[in-house]
Amino acid sequence: MYATLLGDSWRKLHPTLRRFHEADARSRTASGVFRVHAPRAFVTRLIARMAGMPPAGEAVPVALVVTVQPDAEEWRRTFGTFPLVSVQRIDGGLVAERFGRVEVRFRLEAVDGALRYGFEDASLRLGPIRMSLPLAASAIERPHGKSAIDVSVDVAMKGFGRLVAYEGTLTTIEIGR
């Protein structure tokens, strides 16, 4: 999926990131330690809780399991004991990632060996109905040494503030063929 969306710029990714997002991998697992930032305002804390975002914490153990499906990938993240599951698929030239009824769409870009997820839009999906949500997001994966990946994600609600942010390093990565 990622190689398809990146096209010719796929080769610009660091080998560690290319290996992790390879098309012939049936599954990928990774683990590491992350810092999770909490929303500050009451309203954003409430929305984050309703949206299933992980709670704040320092040195949170994170496990990631990516399972390839015929036309999508399931991303199952566990922050400590807290699950955060999404499904990614191609939507035109974008990655559409669904967390329950919320869908966020990104344009992938290879920049200096890193993978940048350029936020396009977010919506509440009710069947074929798509209602725009006032979200903003940024995410990037960077190589860390020869075999680890630094991850940084930040999601905010326009006018209210941050819903969730997390960063850390995936140090144990396994690719299933």
Secondary structure, 3 states (H helix, E strand, C coil): CHHHHHHHHHHHCCHHHHHHCCCCCCEEEEEEEEEEECCCCHHHHHHHHHCCCCCCEEEEEEEEEEEEECCEEEEEEEECCEEEEEEEEEECCEEEEEECCEEEEEEEEEECCEEEEEEEEEEEEECCEEEECCEEEEEEEEEECCCEEEEEEEEEECCCEEEEEEEEEEEEEEEEC
